[in-house]
């Protein structure tokens, strides 16, 4: 187990230490390599979950390369679906999302590696981190085949906001990241995959399909452990979810929902339907009568 060159100066001596190093590392390829190294050491039984001798220094922001230029959602150029430029912009956006997803997974491990949850929680969180690293690698390879490097285009600058807002509360993190943001990915992915196939880019579409299937399991991770913690606390999972989303997520959830994929992941309509724009519009209309 070697020390990451842009992370801590000493050997990674726990899973939490690896997770912090991954989040700190600026080089995307090194994040991928460290994620795999951490998984090998963890499954070999060479690592404790955490070292609790002192409070760990978990970075508020992840390490990033000098590019891309980060913009607010309103400043991002519009993608033209069906065009070659639109395809390039889409793949670049997906690479950026997957890079953030690596850090999101390992930030979760870094902050909650010493919880009283079963070790299965860390096993599954680490599996997600490794899968996100694989997703980044696969989709970045397609980007390079299009003669574009990550950073050549601007990217969404607000993806990390959800991590910062929920850094204090595991239930809030599970509610917002897997059960809102990743669940939204389940809603929009089938249409994007169909558009890429229509352009004749079947290899890219195949990679996107792998990512889509894995994301179902990532939402399932969130649903499983959110419900588990709520049961431990003897609180209603749907009620708590509604409270946390209203507190930490700006706006309403946008239909149409991929109800089949959400159901497979264990995310029942009672979680998300009451928070949807269509439900809010219906309520507003009723009040005006």
C-alpha positions as CSV (number, residue, x, y, z in Angstrom):
1,X,0.0,0.0,0.0
2,X,1.8,3.1,-1.2
3,X,1.3,6.7,-0.4
4,X,-0.5,8.8,-3.1
5,X,1.8,11.5,-4.4
6,X,-0.8,14.3,-4.1
7,X,-2.5,12.9,-1.0
8,X,-1.1,12.3,2.6
9,X,2.6,11.8,3.1
10,X,2.3,8.6,4.9
11,X,1.0,5.1,4.0
12,X,-2.8,4.8,3.9
13,X,-3.4,2.8,7.0
14,X,-7.2,2.6,7.0
15,X,-10.1,2.6,4.6
16,X,-11.0,6.1,5.9
17,X,-7.5,7.2,5.1
18,X,-7.7,5.9,1.6
19,X,-11.1,7.6,1.1
20,X,-9.6,11.0,2.2
21,X,-6.6,10.5,0.0
22,X,-8.9,9.8,-3.0
23,X,-11.0,12.9,-2.4
24,X,-7.9,15.1,-2.0
25,X,-6.1,13.8,-5.1
26,X,-6.2,16.2,-8.0
27,X,-5.5,13.7,-10.8
28,X,-8.6,11.8,-12.0
29,X,-6.5,8.7,-13.1
30,X,-4.9,8.6,-9.7
31,X,-8.3,8.6,-8.0
32,X,-9.2,5.6,-10.1
33,X,-6.0,3.8,-9.2
34,X,-6.4,4.5,-5.5
35,X,-10.0,3.4,-5.5
36,X,-8.9,0.0,-6.8
37,X,-6.0,-0.2,-4.4
38,X,-8.3,0.5,-1.5
39,X,-10.7,-2.2,-2.5
40,X,-7.9,-4.8,-2.8
41,X,-6.5,-3.9,0.6
42,X,-10.0,-3.9,2.2
43,X,-11.0,-7.2,0.8
44,X,-7.7,-8.8,1.7
45,X,-8.4,-7.8,5.3
46,X,-5.4,-5.5,5.5
47,X,-7.2,-2.4,6.6
48,X,-9.3,-1.3,9.6
49,X,-12.3,0.9,8.8
50,X,-10.9,3.9,10.5
51,X,-8.3,5.2,13.0
52,X,-10.0,7.1,15.7
53,X,-7.0,8.5,17.5
54,X,-7.8,12.0,16.3
55,X,-10.5,13.8,14.2
56,X,-9.8,13.2,10.5
57,X,-9.2,16.2,8.3
58,X,-11.8,15.6,5.5
59,X,-11.5,18.2,2.7
60,X,-14.5,20.4,2.1
61,X,-13.8,20.5,-1.6
62,X,-12.3,17.6,-3.7
63,X,-9.0,17.8,-5.5
64,X,-9.4,18.8,-9.1
65,X,-7.3,19.3,-12.2
66,X,-6.8,22.9,-13.5
67,X,-9.5,22.4,-16.1
68,X,-12.4,22.4,-16.8
69,X,-13.8,25.8,-16.3
70,X,-16.7,25.4,-13.8
71,X,-19.9,27.3,-14.5
72,X,-23.3,27.7,-12.9
73,X,-26.1,25.7,-14.5
74,X,-27.5,28.9,-16.1
75,X,-24.1,29.6,-17.7
76,X,-23.7,26.2,-19.2
77,X,-24.0,26.1,-23.1
78,X,-27.1,24.3,-24.3
79,X,-26.4,20.9,-25.9
80,X,-27.9,20.3,-29.4
81,X,-29.3,16.7,-29.2
82,X,-28.5,14.6,-32.3
83,X,-25.5,16.7,-33.5
84,X,-21.8,15.7,-33.2
85,X,-21.1,18.7,-31.1
86,X,-24.0,17.8,-28.9
87,X,-22.6,14.2,-28.5
88,X,-19.2,15.5,-27.5
89,X,-20.8,17.9,-24.9
90,X,-22.9,15.1,-23.5
91,X,-20.0,12.7,-23.1
92,X,-17.9,15.5,-21.5
93,X,-20.7,16.2,-19.1
94,X,-20.9,12.5,-18.2
95,X,-17.2,12.3,-17.5
96,X,-17.5,15.3,-15.2
97,X,-20.5,13.7,-13.4
98,X,-18.6,10.4,-12.9
99,X,-15.5,12.2,-11.6
100,X,-17.7,13.9,-9.0
101,X,-19.4,10.5,-8.3
102,X,-16.0,9.0,-7.3
103,X,-15.5,11.7,-4.8
104,X,-19.1,11.6,-3.5
105,X,-18.7,7.8,-2.8
106,X,-15.4,8.2,-1.0
107,X,-16.5,11.3,0.9
108,X,-19.3,9.2,2.3
109,X,-16.8,6.5,3.4
110,X,-14.4,9.2,4.9
111,X,-17.1,10.8,7.0
112,X,-19.0,7.7,8.1
113,X,-16.4,4.8,8.2
114,X,-16.7,4.7,12.0
115,X,-20.5,4.4,12.3
116,X,-22.2,1.6,14.3
117,X,-23.7,0.3,11.0
118,X,-22.9,-3.3,9.9
119,X,-19.6,-3.7,8.0
120,X,-21.8,-4.5,5.0
121,X,-22.5,-0.7,4.7
122,X,-18.8,0.0,4.0
123,X,-18.5,-3.1,1.7
124,X,-21.3,-1.7,-0.4
125,X,-20.2,1.9,-0.3
126,X,-16.7,0.8,-1.4
127,X,-18.2,-1.2,-4.3
128,X,-20.0,1.9,-5.4
129,X,-16.8,3.9,-5.3
130,X,-14.9,1.4,-7.4
131,X,-17.8,1.2,-9.9
132,X,-17.9,5.0,-10.2
133,X,-14.1,4.9,-11.0
134,X,-14.8,2.3,-13.7
135,X,-17.6,4.5,-15.1
136,X,-15.2,7.4,-15.3
137,X,-12.6,5.4,-17.1
138,X,-15.0,3.9,-19.6
139,X,-16.8,7.1,-20.5
140,X,-13.5,9.1,-20.6
141,X,-12.1,6.6,-23.1
142,X,-15.0,7.4,-25.4
143,X,-14.4,11.1,-24.9
144,X,-10.7,10.6,-26.0
145,X,-11.9,8.7,-29.0
146,X,-13.8,11.8,-30.0
147,X,-10.5,13.7,-29.9
148,X,-11.5,15.7,-26.8
149,X,-9.8,15.7,-23.4
150,X,-11.6,16.2,-20.1
151,X,-11.4,19.9,-19.4
152,X,-11.6,21.1,-23.0
153,X,-15.2,22.1,-22.4
154,X,-16.8,23.9,-19.4
155,X,-18.6,21.9,-16.8
156,X,-21.3,22.2,-14.2
157,X,-19.9,23.8,-11.1
158,X,-22.6,23.0,-8.6
159,X,-22.5,19.2,-8.4
160,X,-20.5,19.2,-5.1
161,X,-23.0,21.5,-3.3
162,X,-25.1,18.5,-2.2
163,X,-22.1,17.0,-0.5
164,X,-21.2,20.2,1.4
165,X,-24.8,20.7,2.5
166,X,-25.1,17.1,3.9
167,X,-21.6,16.7,5.4
168,X,-23.0,16.6,8.9
169,X,-25.8,14.1,8.6
170,X,-25.7,10.6,7.0
171,X,-29.5,10.4,6.6
172,X,-29.4,13.7,4.7
173,X,-26.5,12.5,2.5
174,X,-28.4,9.3,1.6
175,X,-31.6,11.3,0.9
176,X,-30.0,13.8,-1.4
177,X,-27.2,12.0,-3.2
178,X,-28.5,8.5,-4.1
179,X,-32.3,9.1,-3.5
180,X,-32.6,12.4,-5.3
181,X,-29.6,13.0,-7.6
182,X,-28.8,9.5,-8.7
183,X,-32.5,8.6,-8.9
184,X,-32.9,11.5,-11.3
185,X,-30.2,9.9,-13.4
186,X,-32.5,6.8,-13.6
187,X,-35.2,9.1,-15.0
188,X,-33.2,10.7,-17.8
189,X,-30.8,8.0,-18.8
190,X,-33.0,5.8,-21.0
191,X,-33.8,8.8,-23.3
192,X,-30.2,9.8,-23.5
193,X,-29.2,6.3,-24.3
194,X,-31.8,6.1,-27.1
195,X,-30.6,9.4,-28.6
196,X,-27.0,8.2,-28.7
197,X,-28.1,4.9,-30.3
198,X,-30.0,6.9,-32.9
199,X,-26.7,8.6,-33.8
200,X,-25.2,5.2,-34.5
201,X,-22.9,5.4,-31.5
202,X,-23.7,1.9,-30.2
203,X,-20.5,1.4,-28.2
204,X,-21.0,4.6,-26.3
205,X,-24.7,3.7,-25.7
206,X,-23.6,0.3,-24.4
207,X,-21.3,1.9,-21.9
208,X,-24.1,4.3,-20.8
209,X,-26.4,1.3,-20.4
210,X,-23.8,-0.4,-18.1
211,X,-23.7,2.8,-16.0
212,X,-27.5,3.0,-15.9
213,X,-27.8,-0.6,-14.6
214,X,-25.1,0.1,-12.0
215,X,-26.9,3.3,-10.9
216,X,-30.0,1.3,-10.1
217,X,-27.9,-0.6,-7.5
218,X,-26.5,2.7,-6.2
219,X,-30.0,4.1,-5.6
220,X,-30.8,0.7,-4.0
221,X,-27.9,1.2,-1.6
222,X,-29.3,4.6,-0.6
223,X,-32.8,3.2,-0.1
224,X,-31.7,0.2,1.9
225,X,-29.5,2.1,4.4
226,X,-31.9,5.1,4.7
227,X,-34.7,2.7,5.7
228,X,-32.3,0.7,7.9
229,X,-31.3,3.8,9.9
230,X,-34.8,5.1,10.1
231,X,-35.9,1.7,11.5
232,X,-33.1,1.9,14.1
233,X,-34.3,5.3,15.2
234,X,-38.0,4.2,15.0
235,X,-38.9,7.0,12.7
236,X,-41.0,7.0,9.5
237,X,-38.7,6.8,6.5
238,X,-41.0,8.6,4.0
239,X,-41.7,11.4,6.4
240,X,-38.0,11.9,7.2
241,X,-37.1,11.8,3.5
242,X,-39.7,14.5,2.7
243,X,-38.3,16.7,5.6
244,X,-34.7,16.3,4.5
245,X,-35.3,16.9,0.8
246,X,-37.3,20.1,1.6
247,X,-34.5,21.2,3.9
248,X,-31.4,20.4,1.7
249,X,-32.7,20.3,-1.9
250,X,-33.7,23.4,-3.8
251,X,-36.9,23.1,-5.8
252,X,-39.2,20.1,-6.5
253,X,-38.5,16.7,-8.0
254,X,-39.2,16.7,-11.7
255,X,-41.4,14.1,-13.4
256,X,-41.7,12.0,-15.4
257,X,-40.2,9.4,-13.1
258,X,-38.7,6.1,-14.1
259,X,-41.1,4.2,-11.8
260,X,-39.9,0.8,-12.8
261,X,-36.2,1.4,-12.1
262,X,-37.0,3.3,-8.9
263,X,-39.2,0.4,-7.7
264,X,-36.4,-2.1,-8.5
265,X,-34.1,0.1,-6.4
266,X,-36.6,0.0,-3.5
267,X,-37.6,3.7,-3.9
268,X,-41.4,3.6,-3.7
269,X,-43.6,6.4,-5.0
270,X,-44.5,7.5,-1.5
271,X,-41.0,8.9,-1.2
272,X,-40.9,11.0,-4.3
273,X,-44.4,11.7,-5.6
274,X,-45.4,14.1,-2.8
275,X,-42.3,16.2,-3.6
276,X,-42.9,16.4,-7.4
277,X,-43.7,19.5,-9.4
278,X,-46.9,17.9,-10.7
279,X,-48.1,17.4,-7.1
280,X,-47.2,20.9,-6.1
281,X,-48.9,22.4,-9.3
282,X,-52.0,20.4,-8.4
283,X,-52.0,21.8,-4.9
284,X,-51.6,25.4,-6.1
285,X,-54.4,25.0,-8.5
286,X,-56.7,23.6,-5.8
287,X,-55.9,26.6,-3.5
288,X,-56.9,29.1,-6.3
289,X,-60.4,27.6,-6.6
